[in-house]
Amino acid sequence: MVRPEDLALGGPQMQVYPMAPDGTVRNSRLNLVILAKFDPAALSDETRARAADGVVACSAVCTHQGCPVNMWSNERNAFVCSCHGSIFDPRNGAEVIDGPAPRPLAALGLKLKDGVVTVASTFSGRVGGEQG
């Protein structure tokens, strides 16, 4: 379980696997999610609508070739894919701001339930890299 106070304001991200209401952890590679917390005023309208108390969630699977998005750029305040260097802006729908990734990371809608970050909707798009 993650609470907003577990995340540093402005990054870096935390990698998590979602847990179903029955307590089952969905720990397949394609279910890996990255969470980060920002001042809600710093988020685009679309991102803010999906966020919970400034916490945003995106797939941690790069849209280029399916590598893990597991690094953080302090200079760009952004998610970074460690394989080919794609950089994604978590404050603006995880859009690509550099690198070979062809599309944003799929975003996940969140809500707070009893102070815990909880999934509120499915991913905004297809998870994973481009198909060969």
N, CA, C and O atoms as a GROMACS GRO file, in nm:
protein
  528
    1MET      N    1   0.084  -0.118   0.000
    1MET     CA    2   0.000   0.000   0.000
    1MET      C    3   0.089   0.124   0.000
    1MET      O    4   0.190   0.132   0.070
    2VAL      N    5   0.048   0.220  -0.081
    2VAL     CA    6   0.122   0.345  -0.092
    2VAL      C    7   0.030   0.459  -0.055
    2VAL      O    8  -0.085   0.466  -0.098
    3ARG      N    9   0.083   0.549   0.026
    3ARG     CA   10   0.012   0.672   0.064
    3ARG      C   11   0.085   0.789  -0.001
    3ARG      O   12   0.206   0.781  -0.023
    4PRO      N   13   0.015   0.898  -0.031
    4PRO     CA   14   0.082   1.012  -0.093
    4PRO      C   15   0.208   1.057  -0.018
    4PRO      O   16   0.306   1.096  -0.080
    5GLU      N   17   0.205   1.051   0.114
    5GLU     CA   18   0.322   1.094   0.192
    5GLU      C   19   0.442   1.001   0.179
    5GLU      O   20   0.552   1.035   0.222
    6ASP      N   21   0.422   0.883   0.119
    6ASP     CA   22   0.534   0.790   0.094
    6ASP      C   23   0.621   0.835  -0.024
    6ASP      O   24   0.732   0.784  -0.042
    7LEU      N   25   0.571   0.929  -0.103
    7LEU     CA   26   0.640   0.974  -0.224
    7LEU      C   27   0.699   1.113  -0.203
    7LEU      O   28   0.635   1.199  -0.142
    8ALA      N   29   0.820   1.134  -0.253
    8ALA     CA   30   0.883   1.265  -0.245
    8ALA      C   31   0.817   1.359  -0.346
    8ALA      O   32   0.795   1.320  -0.461
    9LEU      N   33   0.786   1.480  -0.303
    9LEU     CA   34   0.726   1.578  -0.394
    9LEU      C   35   0.824   1.613  -0.504
    9LEU      O   36   0.938   1.652  -0.476
   10GLY      N   37   0.781   1.598  -0.629
   10GLY     CA   38   0.867   1.629  -0.742
   10GLY      C   39   0.956   1.516  -0.788
   10GLY      O   40   1.044   1.538  -0.871
   11GLY      N   41   0.938   1.397  -0.737
   11GLY     CA   42   1.013   1.279  -0.781
   11GLY      C   43   1.125   1.247  -0.684
   11GLY      O   44   1.153   1.325  -0.594
   12PRO      N   45   1.189   1.134  -0.702
   12PRO     CA   46   1.175   1.039  -0.812
   12PRO      C   47   1.051   0.951  -0.798
   12PRO      O   48   0.973   0.962  -0.703
   13GLN      N   49   1.037   0.862  -0.895
   13GLN     CA   50   0.922   0.772  -0.896
   13GLN      C   51   0.945   0.651  -0.806
   13GLN      O   52   1.057   0.622  -0.763
   14MET      N   53   0.836   0.582  -0.780
   14MET     CA   54   0.838   0.455  -0.708
   14MET      C   55   0.774   0.352  -0.799
   14MET      O   56   0.671   0.378  -0.861
   15GLN      N   57   0.835   0.234  -0.808
   15GLN     CA   58   0.777   0.126  -0.888
   15GLN      C   59   0.691   0.039  -0.798
   15GLN      O   60   0.732   0.002  -0.688
   16VAL      N   61   0.572   0.005  -0.846
   16VAL     CA   62   0.479  -0.078  -0.770
   16VAL      C   63   0.402  -0.170  -0.864
   16VAL      O   64   0.394  -0.148  -0.985
   17TYR      N   65   0.346  -0.275  -0.805
   17TYR     CA   66   0.252  -0.360  -0.875
   17TYR      C   67   0.115  -0.337  -0.813
   17TYR      O   68   0.104  -0.334  -0.690
   18PRO      N   69   0.011  -0.322  -0.894
   18PRO     CA   70  -0.123  -0.303  -0.838
   18PRO      C   71  -0.170  -0.427  -0.762
   18PRO      O   72  -0.131  -0.539  -0.793
   19MET      N   73  -0.254  -0.403  -0.664
   19MET     CA   74  -0.314  -0.510  -0.586
   19MET      C   75  -0.464  -0.510  -0.609
   19MET      O   76  -0.528  -0.406  -0.600
   20ALA      N   77  -0.518  -0.625  -0.639
   20ALA     CA   78  -0.662  -0.638  -0.659
   20ALA      C   79  -0.733  -0.621  -0.524
   20ALA      O   80  -0.671  -0.636  -0.419
   21PRO      N   81  -0.862  -0.589  -0.528
   21PRO     CA   82  -0.937  -0.572  -0.402
   21PRO      C   83  -0.929  -0.694  -0.310
   21PRO      O   84  -0.941  -0.680  -0.188
   22ASP      N   85  -0.909  -0.813  -0.367
   22ASP     CA   86  -0.899  -0.933  -0.283
   22ASP      C   87  -0.758  -0.954  -0.228
   22ASP      O   88  -0.733  -1.054  -0.160
   23GLY      N   89  -0.666  -0.860  -0.256
   23GLY     CA   90  -0.530  -0.870  -0.204
   23GLY      C   91  -0.430  -0.935  -0.297
   23GLY      O   92  -0.312  -0.941  -0.265
   24THR      N   93  -0.477  -0.983  -0.412
   24THR     CA   94  -0.387  -1.044  -0.509
   24THR      C   95  -0.300  -0.937  -0.573
   24THR      O   96  -0.350  -0.837  -0.624
   25VAL      N   97  -0.168  -0.959  -0.571
   25VAL     CA   98  -0.076  -0.866  -0.635
   25VAL      C   99  -0.059  -0.908  -0.780
   25VAL      O  100  -0.028  -1.024  -0.809
   26ARG      N  101  -0.078  -0.815  -0.868
   26ARG     CA  102  -0.069  -0.843  -1.012
   26ARG      C  103   0.072  -0.810  -1.059
   26ARG      O  104   0.098  -0.702  -1.112
   27ASN      N  105   0.163  -0.906  -1.039
   27ASN     CA  106   0.305  -0.877  -1.060
   27ASN      C  107   0.363  -0.930  -1.191
   27ASN      O  108   0.474  -0.982  -1.193
   28SER      N  109   0.289  -0.916  -1.298
   28SER     CA  110   0.347  -0.948  -1.428
   28SER      C  111   0.420  -0.824  -1.480
   28SER      O  112   0.389  -0.713  -1.437
   29ARG      N  113   0.513  -0.841  -1.569
   29ARG     CA  114   0.593  -0.732  -1.622
   29ARG      C  115   0.507  -0.619  -1.678
   29ARG      O  116   0.539  -0.502  -1.659
   30LEU      N  117   0.400  -0.653  -1.747
   30LEU     CA  118   0.315  -0.551  -1.808
   30LEU      C  119   0.229  -0.476  -1.707
   30LEU      O  120   0.169  -0.374  -1.741
   31ASN      N  121   0.222  -0.524  -1.583
   31ASN     CA  122   0.145  -0.455  -1.480
   31ASN      C  123   0.230  -0.362  -1.394
   31ASN      O  124   0.176  -0.294  -1.307
   32LEU      N  125   0.361  -0.357  -1.416
   32LEU     CA  126   0.446  -0.270  -1.336
   32LEU      C  127   0.407  -0.124  -1.362
   32LEU      O  128   0.393  -0.081  -1.476
   33VAL      N  129   0.389  -0.050  -1.253
   33VAL     CA  130   0.343   0.088  -1.258
   33VAL      C  131   0.445   0.176  -1.188
   33VAL      O  132   0.509   0.134  -1.092
   34ILE      N  133   0.460   0.299  -1.237
   34ILE     CA  134   0.544   0.397  -1.169
   34ILE      C  135   0.454   0.508  -1.114
   34ILE      O  136   0.364   0.558  -1.182
   35LEU      N  137   0.482   0.545  -0.990
   35LEU     CA  138   0.408   0.651  -0.922
   35LEU      C  139   0.504   0.766  -0.894
   35LEU      O  140   0.621   0.744  -0.864
   36ALA      N  141   0.455   0.887  -0.905
   36ALA     CA  142   0.531   1.005  -0.866
   36ALA      C  143   0.433   1.108  -0.813
   36ALA      O  144   0.315   1.106  -0.848
   37LYS      N  145   0.483   1.198  -0.729
   37LYS     CA  146   0.396   1.299  -0.668
   37LYS      C  147   0.444   1.439  -0.704
   37LYS      O  148   0.564   1.469  -0.699
   38PHE      N  149   0.348   1.524  -0.740
   38PHE     CA  150   0.377   1.661  -0.779
   38PHE      C  151   0.274   1.755  -0.717
   38PHE      O  152   0.169   1.711  -0.671
   39ASP      N  153   0.306   1.883  -0.716
   39ASP     CA  154   0.208   1.983  -0.680
   39ASP      C  155   0.098   1.975  -0.786
   39ASP      O  156   0.129   1.985  -0.905
   40PRO      N  157  -0.027   1.956  -0.747
   40PRO     CA  158  -0.133   1.945  -0.847
   40PRO      C  159  -0.136   2.061  -0.946
   40PRO      O  160  -0.175   2.042  -1.062
   41ALA      N  161  -0.096   2.180  -0.903
   41ALA     CA  162  -0.095   2.296  -0.993
   41ALA      C  163   0.007   2.281  -1.105
   41ALA      O  164  -0.003   2.349  -1.207
   42ALA      N  165   0.106   2.192  -1.088
   42ALA     CA  166   0.209   2.170  -1.190
   42ALA      C  167   0.166   2.067  -1.294
   42ALA      O  168   0.237   2.045  -1.392
   43LEU      N  169   0.050   2.005  -1.275
   43LEU     CA  170   0.003   1.901  -1.366
   43LEU      C  171  -0.085   1.960  -1.476
   43LEU      O  172  -0.159   2.056  -1.452
   44SER      N  173  -0.078   1.901  -1.596
   44SER     CA  174  -0.172   1.940  -1.702
   44SER      C  175  -0.313   1.904  -1.654
   44SER      O  176  -0.330   1.822  -1.564
   45ASP      N  177  -0.413   1.965  -1.715
   45ASP     CA  178  -0.551   1.938  -1.675
   45ASP      C  179  -0.585   1.790  -1.685
   45ASP      O  180  -0.646   1.733  -1.594
   46GLU      N  181  -0.544   1.727  -1.795
   46GLU     CA  182  -0.573   1.585  -1.817
   46GLU      C  183  -0.504   1.499  -1.711
   46GLU      O  184  -0.563   1.404  -1.659
   47THR      N  185  -0.380   1.531  -1.680
   47THR     CA  186  -0.305   1.454  -1.581
   47THR      C  187  -0.365   1.475  -1.442
   47THR      O  188  -0.380   1.380  -1.366
   48ARG      N  189  -0.399   1.598  -1.410
   48ARG     CA  190  -0.458   1.628  -1.279
   48ARG      C  191  -0.589   1.552  -1.261
   48ARG      O  192  -0.619   1.508  -1.150
   49ALA      N  193  -0.667   1.537  -1.367
   49ALA     CA  194  -0.795   1.465  -1.358
   49ALA      C  195  -0.776   1.318  -1.323
   49ALA      O  196  -0.863   1.257  -1.261
   50ARG      N  197  -0.662   1.261  -1.361
   50ARG     CA  198  -0.634   1.119  -1.331
   50ARG      C  199  -0.558   1.101  -1.200
   50ARG      O  200  -0.551   0.990  -1.147
   51ALA      N  201  -0.501   1.210  -1.147
   51ALA     CA  202  -0.417   1.202  -1.028
   51ALA      C  203  -0.499   1.196  -0.900
   51ALA      O  204  -0.619   1.227  -0.900
   52ALA      N  205  -0.433   1.157  -0.792
   52ALA     CA  206  -0.493   1.157  -0.659
   52ALA      C  207  -0.399   1.232  -0.566
   52ALA      O  208  -0.290   1.183  -0.535
   53ASP      N  209  -0.440   1.350  -0.522
   53ASP     CA  210  -0.358   1.432  -0.433
   53ASP      C  211  -0.219   1.458  -0.492
   53ASP      O  212  -0.119   1.459  -0.420
   54GLY      N  213  -0.214   1.479  -0.625
   54GLY     CA  214  -0.088   1.506  -0.693
   54GLY      C  215  -0.009   1.382  -0.732
   54GLY      O  216   0.096   1.394  -0.795
   55VAL      N  217  -0.057   1.264  -0.694
   55VAL     CA  218   0.011   1.139  -0.729
   55VAL      C  219  -0.036   1.095  -0.868
   55VAL      O  220  -0.156   1.083  -0.893
   56VAL      N  221   0.060   1.072  -0.956
   56VAL     CA  222   0.030   1.025  -1.092
   56VAL      C  223   0.083   0.882  -1.107
   56VAL      O  224   0.178   0.842  -1.039
   57ALA      N  225   0.021   0.806  -1.196
   57ALA     CA  226   0.062   0.668  -1.221
   57ALA      C  227   0.066   0.642  -1.370
   57ALA      O  228  -0.024   0.682  -1.445
   58CYS      N  229   0.172   0.573  -1.413
   58CYS     CA  230   0.187   0.536  -1.554
   58CYS      C  231   0.242   0.395  -1.561
   58CYS      O  232   0.301   0.344  -1.466
   59SER      N  233   0.223   0.335  -1.675
   59SER     CA  234   0.287   0.207  -1.701
   59SER      C  235   0.438   0.229  -1.695
   59SER      O  236   0.488   0.332  -1.740
   60ALA      N  237   0.509   0.131  -1.642
   60ALA     CA  238   0.655   0.137  -1.636
   60ALA      C  239   0.717   0.062  -1.753
   60ALA      O  240   0.836   0.028  -1.750
   61VAL      N  241   0.638   0.036  -1.856
   61VAL     CA  242   0.686  -0.034  -1.975
   61VAL      C  243   0.697   0.067  -2.089
   61VAL      O  244   0.598   0.125  -2.132
   62CYS      N  245   0.820   0.086  -2.138
   62CYS     CA  246   0.845   0.185  -2.241
   62CYS      C  247   0.768   0.152  -2.369
   62CYS      O  248   0.754   0.035  -2.406
   63THR      N  249   0.720   0.256  -2.434
   63THR     CA  250   0.642   0.237  -2.557
   63THR      C  251   0.731   0.217  -2.679
   63THR      O  252   0.680   0.198  -2.789
   64HIS      N  253   0.862   0.221  -2.661
   64HIS     CA  254   0.954   0.197  -2.772
   64HIS      C  255   0.970   0.048  -2.795
   64HIS      O  256   0.919  -0.007  -2.892
   65GLN      N  257   1.044  -0.020  -2.704
   65GLN     CA  258   1.066  -0.164  -2.721
   65GLN      C  259   1.030  -0.245  -2.596
   65GLN      O  260   1.074  -0.359  -2.581
   66GLY      N  261   0.952  -0.186  -2.507
   66GLY     CA  262   0.903  -0.260  -2.392
   66GLY      C  263   1.000  -0.273  -2.277
   66GLY      O  264   0.979  -0.355  -2.188
   67CYS      N  265   1.105  -0.194  -2.276
   67CYS     CA  266   1.203  -0.196  -2.166
   67CYS      C  267   1.142  -0.128  -2.043
   67CYS      O  268   1.041  -0.058  -2.053
   68PRO      N  269   1.205  -0.148  -1.926
   68PRO     CA  270   1.153  -0.082  -1.806
   68PRO      C  271   1.187   0.067  -1.802
   68PRO      O  272   1.300   0.107  -1.831
   69VAL      N  273   1.089   0.145  -1.765
   69VAL     CA  274   1.112   0.288  -1.740
   69VAL      C  275   1.143   0.296  -1.591
   69VAL      O  276   1.053   0.310  -1.508
   70ASN      N  277   1.272   0.288  -1.559
   70ASN     CA  278   1.312   0.269  -1.419
   70ASN      C  279   1.414   0.370  -1.368
   70ASN      O  280   1.474   0.350  -1.263
   71MET      N  281   1.434   0.479  -1.443
   71MET     CA  282   1.527   0.582  -1.398
   71MET      C  283   1.455   0.716  -1.389
   71MET      O  284   1.343   0.732  -1.439
   72TRP      N  285   1.520   0.810  -1.324
   72TRP     CA  286   1.464   0.943  -1.302
   72TRP      C  287   1.566   1.047  -1.345
   72TRP      O  288   1.685   1.034  -1.313
   73SER      N  289   1.523   1.150  -1.416
   73SER     CA  290   1.609   1.262  -1.452
   73SER      C  291   1.579   1.379  -1.361
   73SER      O  292   1.472   1.439  -1.369
   74ASN      N  293   1.673   1.414  -1.272
   74ASN     CA  294   1.654   1.530  -1.186
   74ASN      C  295   1.649   1.659  -1.268
   74ASN      O  296   1.576   1.751  -1.234
   75GLU      N  297   1.728   1.664  -1.375
   75GLU     CA  298   1.733   1.783  -1.459
   75GLU      C  299   1.601   1.810  -1.529
   75GLU      O  300   1.560   1.926  -1.545
   76ARG      N  301   1.533   1.704  -1.572
   76ARG     CA  302   1.408   1.719  -1.648
   76ARG      C  303   1.284   1.690  -1.562
   76ARG      O  304   1.171   1.711  -1.608
   77ASN      N  305   1.305   1.642  -1.438
   77ASN     CA  306   1.192   1.598  -1.353
   77ASN      C  307   1.105   1.502  -1.432
   77ASN      O  308   0.984   1.523  -1.446
   78ALA      N  309   1.168   1.397  -1.483
   78ALA     CA  310   1.098   1.309  -1.576
   78ALA      C  311   1.142   1.164  -1.560
   78ALA      O  312   1.249   1.134  -1.507
   79PHE      N  313   1.055   1.075  -1.609
   79PHE     CA  314   1.084   0.932  -1.613
   79PHE      C  315   1.178   0.904  -1.730
   79PHE      O  316   1.170   0.968  -1.834
   80VAL      N  317   1.270   0.806  -1.711
   80VAL     CA  318   1.366   0.772  -1.815
   80VAL      C  319   1.370   0.621  -1.834
   80VAL      O  320   1.373   0.546  -1.737
   81CYS      N  321   1.369   0.578  -1.959
   81CYS     CA  322   1.388   0.437  -1.994
   81CYS      C  323   1.537   0.409  -1.996
   81CYS      O  324   1.613   0.479  -2.064
   82SER      N  325   1.579   0.309  -1.922
   82SER     CA  326   1.722   0.278  -1.909
   82SER      C  327   1.781   0.211  -2.032
   82SER      O  328   1.903   0.203  -2.045
   83CYS      N  329   1.698   0.162  -2.124
   83CYS     CA  330   1.751   0.092  -2.242
   83CYS      C  331   1.794   0.187  -2.353
   83CYS      O  332   1.908   0.182  -2.398
   84HIS      N  333   1.704   0.273  -2.396
   84HIS     CA  334   1.731   0.356  -2.514
   84HIS      C  335   1.715   0.505  -2.487
   84HIS      O  336   1.723   0.586  -2.579
   85GLY      N  337   1.694   0.542  -2.361
   85GLY     CA  338   1.697   0.681  -2.321
   85GLY      C  339   1.574   0.765  -2.347
   85GLY      O  340   1.582   0.888  -2.344
   86SER      N  341   1.460   0.703  -2.374
   86SER     CA  342   1.339   0.783  -2.389
   86SER      C  343   1.308   0.852  -2.256
   86SER      O  344   1.327   0.794  -2.149
   87ILE      N  345   1.260   0.975  -2.265
   87ILE     CA  346   1.227   1.054  -2.146
   87ILE      C  347   1.080   1.094  -2.156
   87ILE      O  348   1.034   1.138  -2.262
   88PHE      N  349   1.009   1.078  -2.046
   88PHE     CA  350   0.864   1.101  -2.042
   88PHE      C  351   0.831   1.203  -1.934
   88PHE      O  352   0.886   1.198  -1.824
   89ASP      N  353   0.741   1.296  -1.965
   89ASP     CA  354   0.700   1.401  -1.872
   89ASP      C  355   0.580   1.355  -1.789
   89ASP      O  356   0.468   1.352  -1.841
   90PRO      N  357   0.601   1.319  -1.663
   90PRO     CA  358   0.489   1.269  -1.582
   90PRO      C  359   0.386   1.376  -1.548
   90PRO      O  360   0.274   1.342  -1.509
   91ARG      N  361   0.420   1.504  -1.563
   91ARG     CA  362   0.326   1.611  -1.531
   91ARG      C  363   0.232   1.642  -1.647
   91ARG      O  364   0.133   1.713  -1.631
   92ASN      N  365   0.264   1.586  -1.765
   92ASN     CA  366   0.184   1.614  -1.884
   92ASN      C  367   0.152   1.486  -1.959
   92ASN      O  368   0.194   1.467  -2.073
   93GLY      N  369   0.078   1.397  -1.893
   93GLY     CA  370   0.032   1.275  -1.958
   93GLY      C  371   0.142   1.179  -1.998
   93GLY      O  372   0.122   1.097  -2.088
   94ALA      N  373   0.258   1.188  -1.933
   94ALA     CA  374   0.374   1.104  -1.964
   94ALA      C  375   0.411   1.110  -2.111
   94ALA      O  376   0.453   1.011  -2.171
   95GLU      N  377   0.394   1.231  -2.170
   95GLU     CA  378   0.430   1.248  -2.310
   95GLU      C  379   0.581   1.235  -2.328
   95GLU      O  380   0.658   1.261  -2.236
   96VAL      N  381   0.621   1.194  -2.448
   96VAL     CA  382   0.762   1.177  -2.481
   96VAL      C  383   0.823   1.315  -2.498
   96VAL      O  384   0.774   1.397  -2.576
   97ILE      N  385   0.932   1.341  -2.424
   97ILE     CA  386   1.002   1.469  -2.441
   97ILE      C  387   1.141   1.450  -2.502
   97ILE      O  388   1.208   1.547  -2.536
   98ASP      N  389   1.184   1.324  -2.515
   98ASP     CA  390   1.310   1.295  -2.581
   98ASP      C  391   1.321   1.144  -2.604
   98ASP      O  392   1.262   1.065  -2.529
   99GLY      N  393   1.395   1.106  -2.707
   99GLY     CA  394   1.422   0.965  -2.731
   99GLY      C  395   1.333   0.902  -2.836
   99GLY      O  396   1.249   0.969  -2.897
  100PRO      N  397   1.353   0.772  -2.857
  100PRO     CA  398   1.285   0.703  -2.968
  100PRO      C  399   1.143   0.656  -2.940
  100PRO      O  400   1.076   0.610  -3.033
  101ALA      N  401   1.094   0.667  -2.818
  101ALA     CA  402   0.958   0.618  -2.790
  101ALA      C  403   0.858   0.692  -2.878
  101ALA      O  404   0.865   0.815  -2.891
  102PRO      N  405   0.764   0.620  -2.941
  102PRO     CA  406   0.671   0.681  -3.035
  102PRO      C  407   0.545   0.741  -2.972
  102PRO      O  408   0.472   0.815  -3.038
  103ARG      N  409   0.519   0.709  -2.845
  103ARG     CA  410   0.395   0.757  -2.784
  103ARG      C  411   0.413   0.765  -2.632
  103ARG      O  412   0.507   0.707  -2.577
  104PRO      N  413   0.325   0.837  -2.565
  104PRO     CA  414   0.333   0.849  -2.419
  104PRO      C  415   0.316   0.714  -2.350
  104PRO      O  416   0.266   0.618  -2.408
  105LEU      N  417   0.359   0.710  -2.225
  105LEU     CA  418   0.330   0.593  -2.142
  105LEU      C  419   0.181   0.591  -2.113
  105LEU      O  420   0.120   0.697  -2.099
  106ALA      N  421   0.123   0.474  -2.104
  106ALA     CA  422  -0.018   0.463  -2.068
  106ALA      C  423  -0.036   0.509  -1.924
  106ALA      O  424   0.035   0.463  -1.834
  107ALA      N  425  -0.129   0.600  -1.902
  107ALA     CA  426  -0.155   0.653  -1.769
  107ALA      C  427  -0.266   0.572  -1.702
  107ALA      O  428  -0.350   0.511  -1.768
  108LEU      N  429  -0.264   0.574  -1.570
  108LEU     CA  430  -0.361   0.501  -1.491
  108LEU      C  431  -0.434   0.601  -1.401
  108LEU      O  432  -0.370   0.681  -1.334
  109GLY      N  433  -0.566   0.598  -1.400
  109GLY     CA  434  -0.642   0.685  -1.312
  109GLY      C  435  -0.633   0.638  -1.169
  109GLY      O  436  -0.637   0.518  -1.141
  110LEU      N  437  -0.620   0.734  -1.077
  110LEU     CA  438  -0.606   0.702  -0.935
  110LEU      C  439  -0.713   0.772  -0.852
  110LEU      O  440  -0.777   0.867  -0.897
  111LYS      N  441  -0.731   0.722  -0.730
  111LYS     CA  442  -0.813   0.787  -0.629
  111LYS      C  443  -0.752   0.752  -0.494
  111LYS      O  444  -0.670   0.660  -0.484
  112LEU      N  445  -0.792   0.823  -0.392
  112LEU     CA  446  -0.750   0.789  -0.256
  112LEU      C  447  -0.866   0.718  -0.187
  112LEU      O  448  -0.980   0.763  -0.194
  113LYS      N  449  -0.835   0.608  -0.122
  113LYS     CA  450  -0.935   0.536  -0.044
  113LYS      C  451  -0.873   0.511   0.093
  113LYS      O  452  -0.775   0.438   0.106
  114ASP      N  453  -0.930   0.573   0.193
  114ASP     CA  454  -0.877   0.565   0.329
  114ASP      C  455  -0.730   0.606   0.333
  114ASP      O  456  -0.650   0.547   0.406
  115GLY      N  457  -0.694   0.708   0.253
  115GLY     CA  458  -0.558   0.760   0.252
  115GLY      C  459  -0.459   0.680   0.170
  115GLY      O  460  -0.341   0.714   0.167
  116VAL      N  461  -0.505   0.574   0.105
  116VAL     CA  462  -0.419   0.487   0.025
  116VAL      C  463  -0.444   0.513  -0.124
  116VAL      O  464  -0.559   0.526  -0.166
  117VAL      N  465  -0.336   0.521  -0.202
  117VAL     CA  466  -0.348   0.538  -0.347
  117VAL      C  467  -0.409   0.411  -0.405
  117VAL      O  468  -0.358   0.301  -0.383
  118THR      N  469  -0.517   0.428  -0.480
  118THR     CA  470  -0.594   0.316  -0.533
  118THR      C  471  -0.624   0.340  -0.681
  118THR      O  472  -0.643   0.454  -0.723
  119VAL      N  473  -0.627   0.234  -0.758
  119VAL     CA  474  -0.660   0.243  -0.900
  119VAL      C  475  -0.806   0.281  -0.916
  119VAL      O  476  -0.894   0.223  -0.852
  120ALA      N  477  -0.831   0.381  -1.003
  120ALA     CA  478  -0.968   0.426  -1.027
  120ALA      C  479  -1.017   0.397  -1.168
  120ALA      O  480  -1.137   0.398  -1.194
  121SER      N  481  -0.922   0.370  -1.260
  121SER     CA  482  -0.962   0.341  -1.399
  121SER      C  483  -0.853   0.260  -1.467
  121SER      O  484  -0.742   0.246  -1.415
  122THR      N  485  -0.885   0.208  -1.582
  122THR     CA  486  -0.788   0.129  -1.658
  122THR      C  487  -0.686   0.222  -1.723
  122THR      O  488  -0.700   0.344  -1.719
  123PHE      N  489  -0.582   0.162  -1.782
  123PHE     CA  490  -0.480   0.240  -1.852
  123PHE      C  491  -0.544   0.320  -1.965
  123PHE      O  492  -0.641   0.277  -2.027
  124SER      N  493  -0.486   0.438  -1.990
  124SER     CA  494  -0.538   0.528  -2.092
  124SER      C  495  -0.510   0.483  -2.234
  124SER      O  496  -0.569   0.535  -2.328
  125GLY      N  497  -0.421   0.388  -2.249
  125GLY     CA  498  -0.385   0.338  -2.381
  125GLY      C  499  -0.317   0.203  -2.370
  125GLY      O  500  -0.312   0.142  -2.263
  126ARG      N  501  -0.266   0.157  -2.482
  126ARG     CA  502  -0.200   0.027  -2.486
  126ARG      C  503  -0.069   0.031  -2.407
  126ARG      O  504   0.009   0.126  -2.419
  127VAL      N  505  -0.047  -0.071  -2.327
  127VAL     CA  506   0.075  -0.085  -2.248
  127VAL      C  507   0.179  -0.158  -2.331
  127VAL      O  508   0.148  -0.256  -2.400
  128GLY      N  509   0.302  -0.112  -2.324
  128GLY     CA  510   0.412  -0.183  -2.387
  128GLY      C  511   0.465  -0.118  -2.513
  128GLY      O  512   0.418  -0.013  -2.557
  129GLY      N  513   0.566  -0.185  -2.568
  129GLY     CA  514   0.638  -0.132  -2.683
  129GLY      C  515   0.570  -0.160  -2.814
  129GLY      O  516   0.466  -0.226  -2.821
  130GLU      N  517   0.631  -0.107  -2.918
  130GLU     CA  518   0.580  -0.127  -3.054
  130GLU      C  519   0.593  -0.273  -3.093
  130GLU      O  520   0.690  -0.340  -3.056
  131GLN      N  521   0.498  -0.321  -3.165
  131GLN     CA  522   0.500  -0.460  -3.210
  131GLN      C  523   0.585  -0.468  -3.338
  131GLN      O  524   0.573  -0.385  -3.427
  132GLY      N  525   0.673  -0.573  -3.343
  132GLY     CA  526   0.763  -0.593  -3.455
  132GLY      C  527   0.695  -0.589  -3.585
  132GLY      O  528   0.759  -0.605  -3.689
   0.00000   0.00000   0.00000
